[in-house]
Amino acid sequence: MSSSVANPNFDGKGSYLIFNVGDAILISDLNSQDKDPIKSIHFSNSNPVCHAFDQDAKDGHDLLIGLFSGDVYSVSLRQQLQDVGKKIVGAHHYNKD
């Protein structure tokens, strides 16, 4: 778990653009004029190659991230937006190693 300070400006209810570049997943506020992403999640073990968002996810883990290595992370978009760190928080990690 990360001990980073919470980012109260983003509650996960807005419109977001999620994209992967290199070793990171970047999340931007779709309605913002700011060019920098509001959150970047960096992976040290492999590069993300795909992601999917399901706003109707029952368990709150509404974002899936697939890495080139075959690892899959299930996370809460809201939880990622509320944490200002560059590491993934509160993730379920599948197909590890």
C-alpha positions in Angstrom: 0.0 0.0 0.0 1.2 3.5 -0.7 1.4 6.1 1.9 1.1 9.0 -0.5 -1.1 12.0 0.3 -4.6 11.8 -1.2 -5.6 13.9 -4.2 -9.1 15.2 -3.3 -9.7 16.9 -6.6 -10.4 13.7 -8.5 -13.3 11.5 -7.3 -13.4 9.1 -10.3 -16.8 10.5 -11.5 -15.5 12.7 -14.4 -14.5 11.8 -17.9 -11.0 10.5 -18.2 -8.6 9.5 -21.0 -6.5 6.5 -20.2 -3.5 5.5 -22.4 -0.3 3.6 -22.1 3.1 4.9 -23.2 6.3 3.0 -22.5 6.3 1.6 -19.0 3.4 3.7 -17.8 -0.4 4.0 -17.8 -1.4 7.7 -17.9 -4.7 9.2 -16.8 -5.8 12.6 -18.0 -8.9 14.6 -17.2 -10.7 14.8 -20.5 -12.2 18.3 -19.8 -8.9 19.8 -18.5 -6.8 22.3 -20.5 -3.7 21.0 -18.7 -1.5 18.9 -21.0 0.0 16.9 -18.1 -1.7 13.7 -17.0 -3.3 13.8 -13.5 -1.9 10.4 -12.7 0.9 8.2 -14.1 1.4 4.6 -13.0 4.8 3.2 -13.7 5.6 -0.5 -14.0 9.1 -1.7 -13.4 8.7 -5.3 -14.4 7.1 -4.9 -17.9 5.3 -2.5 -20.2 1.5 -2.2 -20.2 0.1 -3.2 -23.6 -3.7 -3.0 -23.0 -6.3 -1.8 -20.6 -10.0 -1.9 -20.2 -12.5 0.1 -18.1 -15.9 -1.2 -16.9 -17.9 1.4 -15.1 -20.4 -1.2 -14.0 -17.8 -3.4 -12.1 -19.5 -4.7 -9.0 -16.4 -5.0 -6.8 -15.1 -1.4 -7.5 -12.1 -2.7 -9.5 -13.2 -1.1 -12.7 -9.8 -0.9 -14.6 -7.9 -3.9 -15.9 -4.3 -3.4 -17.1 -2.5 -6.1 -19.1 1.3 -6.1 -19.3 3.6 -7.5 -22.0 4.9 -10.1 -19.5 1.3 -11.5 -19.2 0.7 -10.0 -15.7 -2.8 -8.5 -15.2 -3.8 -5.9 -12.7 -7.3 -5.2 -11.5 -7.6 -1.7 -9.9 -10.1 0.9 -8.9 -9.8 4.0 -11.1 -11.1 6.2 -8.2 -8.4 4.9 -5.9 -5.7 5.6 -8.4 -6.9 9.1 -8.9 -7.0 9.8 -5.2 -3.4 8.7 -4.7 -0.7 11.1 -6.0 2.1 8.5 -6.2 3.5 6.9 -9.3 2.9 3.3 -8.1 -0.3 1.3 -8.5 -2.4 1.2 -5.3 -4.9 -1.4 -4.0 -4.4 -3.7 -7.0 -5.2 -7.4 -7.4 -2.3 -8.9 -9.3 -3.0 -11.9 -11.5 -0.8 -14.2 -13.6 2.2 -13.1 -11.7 5.6 -14.4 -12.9 
